[in-house]
Amino acid sequence: MSAFRLNTVILMLMLLLFELSLGESPSFSVDYENNSFRKDGEQFRYISGSIHYSRIPRAYWRDRLLKMYMAGLNAIQTYVPWNYHEESPGRYDFSGDKDLEGFLKLAQEIGLLVILRPGPYICAEWDMGGLPAWLLNKKNIVLRSSDPDYIAAVDKWMGKLLPMMKPYLYQNGGSIITVQVENEYGSYFACDFNYMRHLSKLFRAHLGDEVVLFTTDGAGVNYLKCGSMQGLYATVDFGPGANITAAFQAQRYAEPKGPLVNSEFYTGWLDHWGSRHSVVSSAAVAKSLSHMLAIGANVNMYMFIGGSNFGYWNGANSPYAAQPTSYDYDAPLSEAGDLTEKYFAIRDVIRMYSKVPEGPIPPTTPKYAYGSVKMKKLQTVLDATETLSFSGPVKSTYPQTFTDLNQGFGFVLYRTKLPVNCSQPTPLSSPLNGIHDRAYVSVDRVAVGVLERNKVLSVNVTGKAGSQLDILVENMGRINYGRDINDFKGLVSNVTLGKDSLTHWTMYSLSIDEAVRNGLLGEEPPTRTDQASPVALSPPAFYKGSFIIPYGIPDLPQDTYVKLPGWKKGQIWINGFNLGRYWPARGPQVTLFVPASILSTAAPNNVTVLELEVDPCSSQLCTVEFTTTPVLNATVSEHKPHRRLFSKDFL
């Protein structure tokens, strides 16, 4: 063979090898021999942080993700809340703040890999653990099990979600390296292996055989017995101060070989109304993180930024205690995305074990104090009932639940008449603890008391036979963890007056968000003067104010916080956006985060308040105040946490 032909053959072989190398697809797998992950043929360890796109306005996704990247993270972890995207059966929403694909693309653009946790159950201190409340249309459904009705709904939802996710898998050119199946199933009473096997096959059918599927459970053998499953890589979760050696030995019970993984390393902890704001020291987080990284473990920090439970999305724990609007979590990035001492402490630890990007970190977003806004009283809920109830009244002998009335969130008004004269105070009660979750009681439009799940089961009423009895019931958030997640709302059992059950109810599902958004509430207060309440309560009522942000001033609008001095408990909207619940009377949260993305310089900013108990307007200034300083740890009456930090007890 001539030298020319030989050189030609060599050149062609080199071109062929080059083309083959270009054609090699990205890969991500578990390397059992070397106790690590393997990415594109190389050993790999992720240092990740949790961020929930559902708790952060889309306008701030880039800012938060960039801050995570600049801290030295090479991955993020996020949940997909089923009920966030399918609020009613078969109606899917992935637009705006719910654009999951847009979030994944942005993470990849910034250079972050993704650990996806699509459920179907996610916990996450999110309403009903992410499961849609319409599943409860079958009253005896066994959630998170092989119940045929539950499985049928899961199959349909995953048949929508997982094919959307498949193009974003790492081996398909996307950023998703691992996908979790279910969530902490070892903490659930059902222990249904057929259910977990079904999910495993379902995920494989939609995502293929190459993707790494995993489970997460508490760092104890008892959790892993029901939570782990062959074919799903078992990981554990635990917080600072844990015995790290013992925790990973529990993982080794299910996975004798493979990478060590803490899927939820707690940088803080959750809050409940009425308990102190949870705080975990930066030093404790840094010490445990350094220990795990030193032994080569993969770590996801939960949370790296918590964000906010806007609207009605917060969950609750059992015995019933609802979580507040803020999901700050004492995380390295605050609820508003601010850089904290903990952020820099974690960055310094990561720098010891991995390269941290050079360059400026995006700064804490500026805050602006827009000052006090005078509020004007509009209609009471009772005056506005016909306007608020788009679907009209429903009559029934006995009260129906939110689920019966096809009402997912918010409020339902229950109305009947007093069947007898009550000249002396007579107990109106829920003997079976059927108030789910908080009820505001009026007789002939006079507020007489508040009933509360597990806490206040009876109030005294007076009135004549035929007097109108109204009970406005608030859904405070569904239980998100444990055996009680099938959490029905409303009047879930009969209400008694004295010893007699009340009957002949008229119920109104209230579409308050739509009414606020569309400006349907009356601009003038009612002409009737409400009588003085014997217990110093105000009838639930709406209040409205507005403020102007001058156009043309650089950098406005900016983020802010709103506090409600003198107001007791309720809900607040700005420009039709539901910021969430306020309850400074119980605490610990006093201020609510107001992202600049919902504010306007082109028109007045409208503020609407629904005060459920006591407005300050008759005794002091009737205002809300916009400030630069958050207050998440005000004094509360109860000085103990609802559940000890990092506890994953069976429930």
C-alpha positions as CSV (number, residue, x, y, z in Angstrom):
1,M,0.0,0.0,0.0
2,S,1.4,3.4,-1.0
3,A,2.1,6.0,1.6
4,F,-0.6,8.2,0.1
5,R,-3.3,5.5,0.5
6,L,-2.1,4.6,4.0
7,N,-2.3,8.2,5.1
8,T,-5.8,8.4,3.5
9,V,-7.0,5.4,5.4
10,I,-5.5,6.7,8.7
11,L,-7.2,10.0,8.1
12,M,-10.5,8.3,7.4
13,L,-10.2,6.2,10.6
14,M,-9.4,9.3,12.6
15,L,-12.5,11.1,11.2
16,L,-14.6,8.1,11.9
17,L,-13.4,7.9,15.5
18,F,-14.0,11.7,15.9
19,E,-17.6,11.3,14.6
20,L,-18.2,8.4,16.9
21,S,-16.9,10.5,19.9
22,L,-19.2,13.3,18.8
23,G,-22.1,10.8,18.7
24,E,-21.6,9.5,22.2
25,S,-24.7,10.6,24.3
26,P,-24.4,12.0,27.7
27,S,-24.7,9.5,30.5
28,F,-25.4,9.4,34.2
29,S,-25.4,6.3,36.3
30,V,-24.6,4.7,39.7
31,D,-21.1,3.3,40.0
32,Y,-21.4,0.5,42.5
33,E,-17.8,-0.5,42.3
34,N,-16.4,2.9,43.2
35,N,-19.3,3.9,45.5
36,S,-20.1,7.0,43.5
37,F,-22.1,8.4,40.6
38,R,-20.6,8.4,37.1
39,K,-21.3,11.2,34.7
40,D,-20.1,11.0,31.1
41,G,-17.7,8.2,32.2
42,E,-16.2,10.1,35.0
43,Q,-16.8,9.8,38.8
44,F,-19.1,12.5,39.9
45,R,-20.4,14.0,43.2
46,Y,-23.2,16.5,43.4
47,I,-23.5,19.3,45.9
48,S,-27.1,20.5,45.6
49,G,-29.7,22.7,47.1
50,S,-33.5,22.6,47.1
51,I,-35.6,25.3,45.5
52,H,-39.3,25.1,44.8
53,Y,-40.3,26.9,41.7
54,S,-43.9,26.9,43.0
55,R,-42.8,29.1,46.0
56,I,-40.9,31.8,44.0
57,P,-42.3,34.2,41.4
58,R,-41.0,33.3,37.9
59,A,-39.5,36.8,37.7
60,Y,-37.0,35.8,40.4
61,W,-36.1,32.3,39.2
62,R,-32.9,33.4,37.5
63,D,-31.7,35.5,40.5
64,R,-32.2,32.6,42.9
65,L,-30.6,30.0,40.6
66,L,-27.6,32.2,39.9
67,K,-27.0,32.7,43.7
68,M,-27.1,29.0,44.1
69,Y,-24.7,28.5,41.3
70,M,-22.3,31.1,42.7
71,A,-22.4,29.4,46.1
72,G,-20.6,26.4,44.5
73,L,-23.6,24.2,43.9
74,N,-23.5,22.0,40.8
75,A,-27.2,20.8,41.1
76,I,-30.6,21.8,42.4
77,Q,-33.4,19.8,43.6
78,T,-37.1,20.6,43.1
79,Y,-40.5,19.1,43.8
80,V,-43.4,19.0,41.3
81,P,-46.7,19.6,43.2
82,W,-49.4,17.7,41.4
83,N,-52.2,19.9,42.8
84,Y,-50.4,23.0,41.6
85,H,-50.7,21.9,38.0
86,E,-54.0,20.0,38.0
87,E,-56.4,21.8,40.4
88,S,-59.4,20.1,38.8
89,P,-59.4,16.8,37.0
90,G,-58.0,16.8,33.5
91,R,-57.3,20.6,33.5
92,Y,-53.5,21.1,33.4
93,D,-51.7,24.4,33.9
94,F,-48.0,24.8,33.1
95,S,-48.1,28.5,32.3
96,G,-46.6,31.6,34.0
97,D,-45.3,30.8,37.5
98,K,-46.2,27.1,36.8
99,D,-43.9,26.8,33.7
100,L,-41.9,23.8,34.9
101,E,-40.2,23.4,31.5
102,G,-39.1,27.0,31.6
103,F,-37.6,26.5,35.0
104,L,-35.6,23.4,33.9
105,K,-34.3,25.2,30.8
106,L,-33.2,28.2,33.0
107,A,-31.4,25.9,35.4
108,Q,-29.5,24.2,32.5
109,E,-28.6,27.6,31.0
110,I,-27.1,28.7,34.2
111,G,-25.1,25.4,34.5
112,L,-27.0,23.5,37.2
113,L,-28.0,19.9,37.0
114,V,-31.5,18.9,38.4
115,I,-32.7,16.3,40.8
116,L,-36.4,16.0,40.1
117,R,-38.9,14.9,42.7
118,P,-42.3,14.5,40.9
119,G,-44.1,12.6,43.6
120,P,-46.9,11.9,43.1
121,Y,-46.8,12.6,46.9
122,I,-44.2,15.2,47.9
123,C,-44.9,16.3,51.5
124,A,-42.9,19.6,51.2
125,E,-45.2,21.4,53.8
126,W,-47.5,21.9,50.8
127,D,-51.2,21.5,50.9
128,M,-52.1,17.8,51.1
129,G,-48.5,16.9,50.3
130,G,-49.0,17.9,46.7
131,L,-51.9,15.5,46.2
132,P,-55.0,17.2,44.6
133,A,-58.0,17.5,47.0
134,W,-60.4,16.2,44.3
135,L,-59.0,12.7,45.0
136,L,-61.2,12.8,48.1
137,N,-64.3,12.7,45.9
138,K,-64.0,9.0,46.7
139,K,-64.4,9.4,50.5
140,N,-62.8,6.1,51.5
141,I,-59.9,6.3,49.1
142,V,-56.6,5.1,50.5
143,L,-54.0,7.6,49.3
144,R,-50.5,6.5,48.5
145,S,-51.5,2.9,48.0
146,S,-52.7,0.4,45.4
147,D,-56.3,1.7,45.8
148,P,-57.6,1.4,42.2
149,D,-59.1,4.9,42.1
150,Y,-55.9,6.4,43.4
151,I,-53.7,4.4,41.0
152,A,-55.9,5.4,38.0
153,A,-55.5,9.1,38.9
154,V,-51.7,8.7,39.4
155,D,-51.4,6.9,36.1
156,K,-53.2,9.7,34.2
157,W,-51.2,12.5,35.9
158,M,-47.8,10.8,35.4
159,G,-48.9,10.0,31.8
160,K,-49.0,13.8,31.4
161,L,-46.0,14.9,33.4
162,L,-43.3,12.3,32.8
163,P,-43.4,12.4,28.9
164,M,-42.9,16.2,29.3
165,M,-39.9,15.5,31.5
166,K,-38.2,12.9,29.3
167,P,-36.5,15.4,26.9
168,Y,-35.0,17.1,29.9
169,L,-33.2,13.9,31.2
170,Y,-29.4,14.2,31.1
171,Q,-29.0,11.4,28.7
172,N,-31.4,13.1,26.3
173,G,-29.4,16.4,26.4
174,G,-31.2,18.0,29.4
175,S,-30.2,18.6,33.0
176,I,-32.2,16.0,35.0
177,I,-29.7,13.5,36.4
178,T,-31.9,11.6,38.9
179,V,-35.7,11.3,39.5
180,Q,-37.2,10.4,42.8
181,V,-40.1,7.9,43.0
182,E,-42.7,8.9,45.7
183,N,-41.3,10.5,48.9
184,E,-40.4,9.2,52.3
185,Y,-42.7,6.3,51.9
186,G,-41.1,4.5,54.8
187,S,-42.8,7.0,57.1
188,Y,-46.3,6.2,55.8
189,F,-48.5,3.6,57.5
190,A,-49.6,1.8,54.3
191,C,-46.3,0.1,53.5
192,D,-47.7,-1.1,50.2
193,F,-44.9,-2.7,48.2
194,N,-47.3,-3.3,45.2
195,Y,-47.8,0.4,45.1
196,M,-44.1,1.2,45.0
197,R,-43.6,-1.6,42.4
198,H,-46.3,0.0,40.3
199,L,-44.7,3.4,40.4
200,S,-41.3,2.0,39.6
201,K,-42.7,0.3,36.4
202,L,-44.7,3.4,35.6
203,F,-41.7,5.7,35.8
204,R,-39.5,3.3,33.8
205,A,-42.2,3.0,31.1
206,H,-42.3,6.8,30.6
207,L,-38.6,7.7,31.2
208,G,-36.7,4.6,30.0
209,D,-34.2,2.3,31.6
210,E,-31.2,4.6,31.7
211,V,-32.4,7.2,34.2
212,V,-31.4,6.8,37.8
213,L,-34.5,6.5,39.9
214,F,-34.2,6.8,43.7
215,T,-36.1,6.9,46.9
216,T,-35.6,9.1,50.0
217,D,-36.3,8.1,53.6
218,G,-35.3,9.0,57.2
219,A,-31.9,7.7,58.2
220,G,-33.1,4.7,60.1
221,V,-33.6,1.1,59.1
222,N,-37.3,1.1,60.1
223,Y,-37.9,3.8,57.5
224,L,-36.0,2.0,54.8
225,K,-37.8,-1.3,55.3
226,C,-41.0,0.1,53.7
227,G,-39.4,3.0,51.8
228,S,-36.8,1.3,49.7
229,M,-37.4,-0.9,46.6
230,Q,-35.3,-3.0,44.3
231,G,-34.4,-1.0,41.2
232,L,-34.7,2.3,43.0
233,Y,-31.5,3.7,44.5
234,A,-32.2,4.2,48.3
235,T,-31.0,7.5,49.9
236,V,-31.5,9.0,53.3
237,D,-32.1,12.4,54.9
238,F,-31.0,14.0,58.2
239,G,-30.0,17.3,59.6
240,P,-27.1,19.0,61.4
241,G,-26.0,17.3,64.6
242,A,-26.9,13.8,63.5
243,N,-24.5,10.9,63.8
244,I,-23.4,10.9,60.2
245,T,-21.7,7.5,60.4
246,A,-24.8,5.9,61.8
247,A,-27.1,7.7,59.3
248,F,-25.1,6.4,56.3
249,Q,-24.9,3.0,57.9
250,A,-28.7,3.0,57.6
251,Q,-28.4,3.7,53.9
252,R,-26.0,0.8,53.6
253,Y,-28.7,-1.4,55.0
254,A,-30.5,-0.9,51.6
255,E,-27.5,-0.1,49.4
256,P,-24.4,-2.0,50.5
257,K,-22.5,-0.3,47.7
258,G,-22.9,2.9,45.7
259,P,-22.7,6.6,46.5
260,L,-23.6,7.9,49.9
261,V,-26.5,10.4,49.5
262,N,-28.2,12.7,52.0
263,S,-31.2,13.9,49.9
264,E,-32.4,16.3,52.5
265,F,-29.7,17.9,54.7
266,Y,-31.7,20.4,56.7
267,T,-30.4,23.9,56.7
268,G,-33.3,25.0,58.9
269,W,-36.8,23.7,59.7
270,L,-40.5,24.4,59.2
271,D,-42.7,26.7,61.2
272,H,-46.3,26.5,62.5
273,W,-48.6,29.3,63.6
274,G,-48.3,29.7,67.3
275,S,-44.7,28.3,67.7
276,R,-41.4,30.0,67.5
277,H,-39.7,30.5,64.1
278,S,-37.2,27.7,63.7
279,V,-33.5,28.7,63.6
280,V,-30.5,26.4,63.0
281,S,-27.1,27.9,63.5
282,S,-24.7,28.4,60.5
283,A,-21.9,26.8,62.5
284,A,-23.9,23.6,63.0
285,V,-24.9,23.4,59.3
286,A,-21.3,24.1,58.1
287,K,-19.8,21.5,60.5
288,S,-22.1,18.7,59.3
289,L,-21.8,19.7,55.7
290,S,-18.0,19.6,55.9
291,H,-18.1,16.2,57.5
292,M,-20.2,14.7,54.7
293,L,-18.2,16.3,51.9
294,A,-15.0,15.1,53.5
295,I,-16.2,11.4,53.3
296,G,-17.2,11.9,49.7
297,A,-21.0,12.0,50.2
298,N,-23.5,13.6,47.8
299,V,-25.5,16.2,49.6
300,N,-28.7,18.1,48.8
301,M,-29.4,21.0,51.2
302,Y,-33.1,21.3,52.1
303,M,-33.9,24.2,51.7
304,F,-31.4,26.4,50.0
305,I,-34.1,28.9,49.5
306,G,-37.6,28.3,50.9
307,G,-39.7,31.1,49.4
308,S,-43.4,31.7,50.2
309,N,-46.7,29.8,50.5
310,F,-48.6,32.3,48.4
311,G,-52.4,32.0,48.3
312,Y,-53.6,28.9,50.1
313,W,-50.8,26.5,49.3
314,N,-49.4,26.0,52.8
315,G,-49.8,22.6,54.5
316,A,-50.3,21.5,58.0
317,N,-49.1,18.8,60.4
318,S,-51.0,16.5,62.8
319,P,-52.2,17.0,65.5
320,Y,-53.5,19.9,63.4
321,A,-51.1,22.8,63.1
322,A,-51.0,24.8,60.0
323,Q,-47.8,26.2,58.5
324,P,-47.6,30.0,57.9
325,T,-47.3,31.9,54.6
326,S,-43.6,32.3,54.9
327,Y,-41.5,29.3,54.0
328,D,-38.3,31.1,54.9
329,Y,-37.0,27.9,56.6
330,D,-34.0,29.8,58.0
331,A,-32.4,28.8,54.7
332,P,-29.1,30.2,53.3
333,L,-31.1,32.4,51.0
334,S,-34.0,34.1,52.8
335,E,-37.6,34.0,51.8
336,A,-36.9,37.1,49.7
337,G,-33.7,35.6,48.2
338,D,-31.4,37.7,50.5
339,L,-27.8,36.5,51.0
340,T,-27.3,35.5,54.6
341,E,-24.4,34.6,56.9
342,K,-25.4,30.9,56.4
343,Y,-25.0,31.3,52.6
344,F,-21.4,32.5,53.0
345,A,-20.6,29.8,55.6
346,I,-21.8,27.1,53.2
347,R,-19.9,28.6,50.3
348,D,-16.7,28.6,52.4
349,V,-17.2,24.9,53.2
350,I,-17.9,24.0,49.5
351,R,-14.7,25.9,48.5
352,M,-12.7,23.4,50.6
353,Y,-13.9,20.5,48.5
354,S,-14.8,21.9,45.1
355,K,-14.2,24.8,42.8
356,V,-16.5,27.7,43.4
357,P,-17.3,30.0,40.5
358,E,-15.3,33.2,40.3
359,G,-17.1,36.6,39.8
360,P,-19.6,38.7,41.6
361,I,-22.6,37.1,43.4
362,P,-25.9,38.7,42.5
363,P,-26.6,41.1,45.4
364,T,-29.5,41.0,47.8
365,T,-32.5,42.7,46.1
366,P,-33.2,46.2,47.4
367,K,-36.3,46.7,49.5
368,Y,-38.4,49.9,49.6
369,A,-40.7,51.2,52.4
370,Y,-43.8,52.5,50.6
371,G,-45.2,53.6,53.9
372,S,-48.7,53.5,55.3
373,V,-51.8,52.9,53.2
374,K,-55.2,54.0,54.5
375,M,-57.8,51.3,54.2
376,K,-61.5,51.8,53.6
377,K,-64.1,49.3,54.7
378,L,-66.1,47.7,51.9
379,Q,-68.7,45.0,52.3
380,T,-68.9,42.3,54.9
381,V,-68.7,38.7,53.7
382,L,-72.4,38.3,54.5
383,D,-73.3,41.4,52.5
384,A,-71.3,40.2,49.6
385,T,-72.3,36.5,49.6
386,E,-74.4,36.6,46.4
387,T,-71.5,38.3,44.6
388,L,-68.9,35.9,46.0
389,S,-70.8,32.7,45.4
390,F,-70.5,32.2,41.6
391,S,-72.1,28.8,41.8
392,G,-75.0,29.9,43.9
393,P,-76.5,28.3,47.1
394,V,-76.6,24.6,47.7
395,K,-79.3,23.2,50.1
396,S,-78.9,20.1,52.2
397,T,-80.3,18.6,55.4
398,Y,-76.8,18.2,56.8
399,P,-73.7,20.3,56.1
400,Q,-71.5,19.2,53.2
401,T,-67.7,19.3,53.0
402,F,-65.6,21.5,50.7
403,T,-65.1,18.3,48.5
404,D,-68.9,17.8,48.3
405,L,-69.2,21.4,47.1
406,N,-66.3,21.2,44.7
407,Q,-64.5,23.9,46.6
408,G,-60.7,23.4,46.8
409,F,-59.5,26.2,48.9
410,G,-60.5,29.3,50.8
411,F,-63.9,29.7,52.4
412,V,-67.4,28.2,52.5
413,L,-70.4,29.9,54.2
414,Y,-72.8,27.6,56.0
415,R,-76.2,29.1,56.9
416,T,-79.2,27.9,58.8
417,K,-81.7,29.2,61.4
418,L,-81.9,28.8,65.1
419,P,-84.7,26.2,65.6
420,V,-85.5,27.5,69.2
421,N,-85.3,30.5,71.3
422,C,-81.9,30.9,73.0
423,S,-82.6,33.6,75.5
424,Q,-79.8,32.3,77.7
425,P,-76.3,31.5,76.3
426,T,-76.6,28.1,74.6
427,P,-73.5,26.1,73.4
428,L,-73.1,25.9,69.6
429,S,-70.6,23.1,69.3
430,S,-68.9,20.6,67.1
431,P,-68.7,17.5,69.4
432,L,-66.9,15.4,66.9
433,N,-64.3,18.0,66.2
434,G,-65.8,18.7,62.8
435,I,-64.6,22.2,62.3
436,H,-61.9,22.0,59.6
437,D,-60.3,24.3,60.2
438,R,-61.5,27.6,61.6
439,A,-65.1,29.0,61.7
440,Y,-66.4,32.5,62.3
441,V,-69.9,32.4,63.8
442,S,-72.5,35.1,63.5
443,V,-76.2,35.3,64.6
444,D,-78.3,37.8,62.7
445,R,-75.1,39.3,61.3
446,V,-73.5,39.9,64.7
447,A,-70.2,38.1,65.2
448,V,-70.4,35.9,68.3
449,G,-67.3,33.7,68.3
450,V,-64.7,31.6,66.6
451,L,-64.5,27.8,66.5
452,E,-61.2,26.1,65.8
453,R,-60.2,22.6,65.1
454,N,-58.7,20.7,68.1
455,K,-58.8,23.9,70.2
456,V,-62.2,25.6,70.5
457,L,-65.1,23.2,69.9
458,S,-68.0,25.3,71.4
459,V,-69.2,28.9,71.6
460,N,-72.3,30.3,73.3
461,V,-75.0,31.9,71.3
462,T,-78.2,33.8,72.0
463,G,-81.0,34.6,69.7
464,K,-84.7,34.0,68.8
465,A,-86.1,31.0,67.0
466,G,-85.7,31.8,63.3
467,S,-82.6,33.9,63.7
468,Q,-80.0,33.5,60.9
469,L,-77.0,31.5,61.9
470,D,-73.9,31.9,59.7
471,I,-70.7,29.9,60.0
472,L,-67.9,31.0,57.7
473,V,-65.4,28.1,57.5
474,E,-61.8,28.7,56.5
475,N,-59.6,25.9,55.1
476,M,-56.3,26.7,56.8
477,G,-54.3,24.1,54.7
478,R,-54.5,20.4,54.4
479,I,-52.3,18.0,56.4
480,N,-49.2,17.1,54.3
481,Y,-47.6,14.3,56.3
482,G,-48.6,11.1,57.9
483,R,-51.8,9.0,58.0
484,D,-54.2,12.0,58.1
485,I,-53.5,13.5,54.7
486,N,-57.0,12.6,53.5
487,D,-58.0,15.9,55.2
488,F,-61.6,16.9,54.4
489,K,-62.5,20.6,54.9
490,G,-65.5,22.5,56.0
491,L,-68.1,21.2,58.5
492,V,-67.2,17.6,58.3
493,S,-69.6,16.5,61.0
494,N,-72.9,17.8,62.4
495,V,-73.1,21.0,64.5
496,T,-75.3,21.0,67.6
497,L,-77.2,23.6,69.4
498,G,-77.4,22.4,73.0
499,K,-78.1,18.7,72.5
500,D,-79.8,19.0,69.1
501,S,-78.1,18.6,65.7
502,L,-78.8,21.5,63.4
503,T,-80.3,20.8,60.0
504,H,-81.6,22.5,56.8
505,W,-78.4,24.1,55.7
506,T,-77.8,26.5,52.8
507,M,-74.1,26.6,51.7
508,Y,-72.2,29.0,49.6
509,S,-68.9,28.2,48.0
510,L,-67.1,31.6,47.9
511,S,-64.9,32.5,44.9
512,I,-63.1,35.3,46.7
513,D,-60.0,35.4,44.6
514,E,-62.0,35.8,41.4
515,A,-64.1,38.5,43.0
516,V,-61.0,40.4,44.2
517,R,-59.2,40.0,40.9
518,N,-62.2,41.3,38.9
519,G,-63.0,44.2,41.3
520,L,-66.5,42.9,42.1
521,L,-66.6,43.9,45.8
522,G,-68.8,46.9,46.6
523,E,-67.0,50.3,46.9
524,E,-69.3,51.6,49.5
525,P,-69.8,50.1,53.0
526,P,-73.3,48.8,53.8
527,T,-75.8,51.4,55.0
528,R,-76.9,49.2,57.9
529,T,-74.9,49.7,61.1
530,D,-73.7,46.4,62.6
531,Q,-74.6,45.9,66.2
532,A,-71.9,45.9,68.8
533,S,-70.6,42.4,69.3
534,P,-70.7,40.9,72.8
535,V,-67.2,39.4,72.4
536,A,-65.6,42.3,70.6
537,L,-65.4,40.6,67.3
538,S,-66.0,42.2,63.9
539,P,-68.0,40.4,61.2
540,P,-65.6,39.1,58.5
541,A,-65.3,42.0,56.0
542,F,-63.3,43.4,53.1
543,Y,-61.1,46.5,53.2
544,K,-59.5,48.3,50.3
545,G,-56.7,50.9,49.8
546,S,-54.2,51.9,47.1
547,F,-50.8,53.5,46.8
548,I,-48.9,54.9,43.9
549,I,-45.2,54.2,43.0
550,P,-44.0,57.2,41.1
551,Y,-43.2,56.4,37.4
552,G,-39.7,57.3,36.2
553,I,-37.8,56.9,39.5
554,P,-34.9,54.5,38.8
555,D,-35.0,50.9,40.1
556,L,-38.7,51.2,41.2
557,P,-40.7,49.1,42.0
558,Q,-38.7,47.2,44.5
559,D,-39.5,44.3,46.9
560,T,-41.1,45.2,50.1
561,Y,-42.9,43.6,53.2
562,V,-46.4,44.4,54.4
563,K,-47.4,44.4,58.0
564,L,-50.9,44.9,59.4
565,P,-50.7,46.8,62.7
566,G,-53.8,46.2,64.8
567,W,-55.3,43.6,62.4
568,K,-55.8,40.1,63.8
569,K,-56.2,37.4,61.1
570,G,-57.1,37.2,57.5
571,Q,-56.0,37.2,53.9
572,I,-54.4,39.9,51.8
573,W,-54.2,40.6,48.0
574,I,-52.2,43.1,46.1
575,N,-53.3,43.9,42.5
576,G,-55.4,40.7,42.7
577,F,-52.4,38.5,43.7
578,N,-53.1,36.5,46.8
579,L,-50.1,37.1,49.0
580,G,-51.3,34.6,51.7
581,R,-52.6,34.6,55.2
582,Y,-51.7,37.0,58.0
583,W,-52.1,36.2,61.7
584,P,-49.9,38.5,63.8
585,A,-52.1,37.8,66.8
586,R,-50.7,34.3,66.9
587,G,-47.4,34.6,65.1
588,P,-44.5,34.0,64.7
589,Q,-44.8,35.6,61.2
590,V,-45.9,39.2,61.2
591,T,-44.9,40.6,57.8
592,L,-45.6,39.1,54.4
593,F,-43.1,39.3,51.5
594,V,-44.3,41.4,48.5
595,P,-42.2,40.7,45.4
596,A,-41.7,43.7,43.1
597,S,-43.0,41.6,40.2
598,I,-46.6,42.1,41.3
599,L,-46.2,45.9,41.8
600,S,-46.8,48.6,39.2
601,T,-45.5,52.0,38.4
602,A,-48.0,52.5,35.6
603,A,-51.2,52.4,37.8
604,P,-52.2,52.6,41.4
605,N,-51.5,49.4,43.4
606,N,-54.7,48.0,44.9
607,V,-54.6,46.4,48.4
608,T,-57.5,44.2,49.5
609,V,-57.7,42.8,53.0
610,L,-60.2,40.2,54.3
611,E,-60.2,40.6,58.1
612,L,-61.9,37.7,59.7
613,E,-61.9,38.7,63.4
614,V,-61.1,42.3,64.5
615,D,-60.4,45.3,62.4
616,P,-58.5,48.2,63.9
617,C,-60.5,50.8,62.1
618,S,-62.8,51.9,64.9
619,S,-60.1,52.2,67.6
620,Q,-56.9,53.2,65.8
621,L,-55.5,53.9,62.4
622,C,-57.0,51.8,59.7
623,T,-53.8,51.2,57.7
624,V,-51.4,48.6,56.4
625,E,-47.7,49.4,56.3
626,F,-45.0,48.6,53.7
627,T,-41.6,48.3,55.2
628,T,-38.1,47.1,54.4
629,T,-37.7,44.7,57.3
630,P,-39.2,41.2,57.7
631,V,-40.6,40.0,61.0
632,L,-40.8,36.2,61.1
633,N,-40.0,35.5,64.8
634,A,-42.3,37.7,66.8
635,T,-43.3,36.6,70.4
636,V,-46.0,34.0,70.4
637,S,-48.1,32.6,73.2
638,E,-46.7,29.0,72.7
639,H,-43.0,28.7,73.1
640,K,-42.4,25.2,71.9
641,P,-42.0,23.8,68.4
642,H,-44.8,21.7,67.1
643,R,-42.4,18.9,66.5
644,R,-38.8,18.6,67.4
645,L,-36.3,19.7,64.7
646,F,-35.6,17.2,61.9
647,S,-38.0,14.6,63.4
648,K,-39.3,12.0,60.9
649,D,-41.5,10.2,63.3
650,F,-44.1,7.7,62.0
651,L,-47.5,9.4,61.8
